[in-house]
Amino acid sequence: MNTSTTNSASLVPGEPIEDDRPANDDGDDGDNPKARTTSNQDTQQENDHDELTNPAAHERELQAQSPPDPVPFPPLRSSVTTNSSKPYSAFSTSTKVLIVVLGGLAGIFSPISSNIFVPAIPTLAGAFNKTENDISQAVTIYLVFQAITPSFLGSLSDSYGRRPIYIATLIVYLGANIGLALCPTSAYWLLLVLRAVQSTGGSAVISIGYGCVTDVAEPRERGKYAAAFQVGAMSGPAFGPLLGGVFTQTLGWRSIFWFLTIATCVVLIPLVLFLPETLRSLVGDGSIPPPALNTSPIILLQQRKMKKDLAEKGEVEEVIEKPPRKPYQPLSAFMILFTPEILLIFIFASLLYLEFYSILTVYSTALKDTYKLSELQIGLCYLPSGIGTIISAQLNGRQLDFWFRREERRVGGDYRKKPDEFDIEFTRIRCLAPFVIMFLASVTSLGWCLQVKAPLAATLVVNFFMGLGTGTIGTATVYGQDLKPGKGGAVSASLNLVRCIFGAIGVAAIQSIYNAIGAGWTFVLLSGICILGIPMPLIVIKKGKMWRRKREEKAAEKERLKKENNRA
């Protein structure tokens, strides 16, 4: 029985073996009865001659031609295995958890490096003999590089692999933290340069981590793993100000960067030792060995031992055909924004992020003005919103998977198998609604709690619900990755670019607006801007599938014309 490499064997009870060979392999005329008669006569004469000259061989031949004894199982029959029926990932559940946990721990560094710096601004201003506004430029520079650099590094990880880019960026981040801890107070310019380097190394881990999640988690479970990964990213805004205040008041501002140095080493060592390469263009579903540069030391040692054992046994290692490497597209993160449905969702999510980050920035000033709290007490007041963001990520992940599986049951397949029937826009974007409503209501309430000097307990409770309403970023990321498979890092970098630009605009303007109209009307104004953006996701739900179909038809027509030109 002839089988190709894409076939797999399956038991089919009661069915005979199918012979796929052509009837006339040698080009004989199957319709010529004389040819068949002559051939049969010649064969009979040869058999008679063999019987006279070698009777033992003739006996063996008769035994070979006799019908075989019955077997208890039916024969094997080849069956084609399509890509859609293969498991999405060969990684075990425990390996997936390891990948997400290491990525989530590394993901803490991007947001925490910005927020942990804020409580030390007055102290740094005195140490460097600069104004607080001058030291605040270090925060602005961090945000600018946080927006730009992941757009290039995320795309780089989509080409050369997650693992080497992960390690390289964390090494850069580690060196920047050591430099900041040793920075002389007479070199203000060096502080700004090192903050830019710190942002370059630390900000890319979010986009690379989301890329890893996309590599190993199929769409129906992607929400769960993305939510687990977001725990690290969401912990930064919660614990950054608190840690910054504690270190500044107890051990001095340099201890902030020594703490980040130690934390980076704690994450980097297990990441180097255990993190496998996940990029699908390099390792497929995880079953293809990656290049040596993308392989962990433990796997390299296992491979060398296996080669040595094979050599001792005299066996040859099986050669595995590896997929071609994807070319590096440095502008792919920017090109993704030319997809209208992705751009609209990213803009809407970034408007909510603008409001959230602006409130985080002005919240400490508002607490100090309203309740006269110390820096340490202010840092503690950030915890409710931080805890809320972590819970929000988990709830949103479960919600994403629930609605996806429900749509799967409705159409009888997932988005990959039935893209026309599967309503990916409504399935994903509907998850925005509960969080948007909760976020806007709680933010408006928080502003007026601060405005009228409500009891601190009431302000903290409302602050928790504000954090609970921040589950929109995860939804936007997963939707973009659904539409752009194989570009998980670039999609996350695109969203990071848009939201960081919006966040920088909010940070630059929020203090002046707060001083002019107070906390209540400031938060109302920000919520009103977000409400104006609500039509964007509604437009995507209505028009998204049509836009995507038109792009596919245009691409198919372009490919057809290209083939015709090649033939001509």
Buried (B, 14 or more C-beta within 10 A) or exposed (E): EEBEEEBEEEEBEEEEEEEEEEEEEEEEEEEEEEEEEEEEEEEEEEEEEEBEEEEEEBEEBEEEEEEEEEEEEEBEBBEEEEEEEEEBBBBEEEBBBBBBBBBBBBBBBBBBBBBBBBBBBBBBBEBBEBEEEBBBBBBBBBBBBBBBBBBBBBBBBBBBBBBBBBBBBBBBBBBBBBBBBEBEBEEBEBBBBBBBBBBBBBBBBBBBBBBBBBBBBBBBBBBBBBBBBBBBBBBBBBBBBBBBBBBBBEEEBBBBBBBBBEBBEEBBEEBBEBBBBBBBBBBBBBEBBBBEEBBBEEBEEEBEEEEEEEEEEEEEEEEEEBEEEBEEBEEBBBBBBEBBBBBBBBBBBBBBBBBBBBBBBBBBBBBBBBBEBEBBBBBBBBBBBBBBBBBBBBBBBEBBBEBBBEBBEEBEBBBBBBBEEBBBBBBBBBBBEBBBEBBBBBBBBBBBBBBEEBEBEEBBBBBBBBBBBBBBBBBBBBBBBBBBEBBBBBBBBBBBBBBBBBBBBBBBEBBEBBEEBBBBBBBBEBBEEBEEBBEBBEBBBEBBBEBBEEEEEEEEEEEEEEEEEEEE
